[in-house]
Amino acid sequence: MPVHDSRTNDVSSQGTSNLLYAAAYAGFVGSGVLAMFFLLRDSLLGSPLLTPSILGAALFGPGASNADAAIRIDWVALASLVHVTLFTGVGAPFAYLVHRVEPLRDSVVMMSLGLFAVLGIGIVSFDALVTPGLLASIGPLSILLGNALTSSAMAVFYVRAFADEPVPAEIGR
């Protein structure tokens, strides 16, 4: 008969909450970096907040169109909320990987490339399935650069967040 040890539950509960915290925090880091990038880009082009308005229009309004996009703060807020949610969802498996796989803790580049690939596949799939024309409205080069900055920021956060934490022993040992 297995013996129940309350200390084991506390440790696994703490590990789970640390992973959830890391995933949520990385979602905020990633979406914050992306928001700052597009705010700077849009400001330099003379239309601050245009990109999140285009995303908001694509998701919650008539569709993505650069020509007639009106800047609406409600769409900006909703687009920001969508980014935080999606980056948290994408970041959760990466938090688990960095937590469990020691070589990933030493490689910001490897982690960043993995996140970049997932984000790239995600935006292309999202454009094809949910919001056709979004990539063209925002610009593929801007999206690539934004995803590169986002994935790098999230990778740096993960590597630093788990740097001092011991790698868990294999399950079943």
Protein Blocks (a to p, Z undefined) as FASTA:
>chain_A
ZZddfklmmmmmmmmmmmmmmmmmmmmmmmmmmmmmmmmmmmmnopghklmmmmmmmmmm
nbpcfkloccdfklmmmmmmmmmmmmmmmmmmmmmmmmmmmklmmmmklmmmmmmmmmmm
mmmmmmmmmmgoklmmnopklmmmmmmmmmmmmmmmmmmmmmmpccdddehZZ
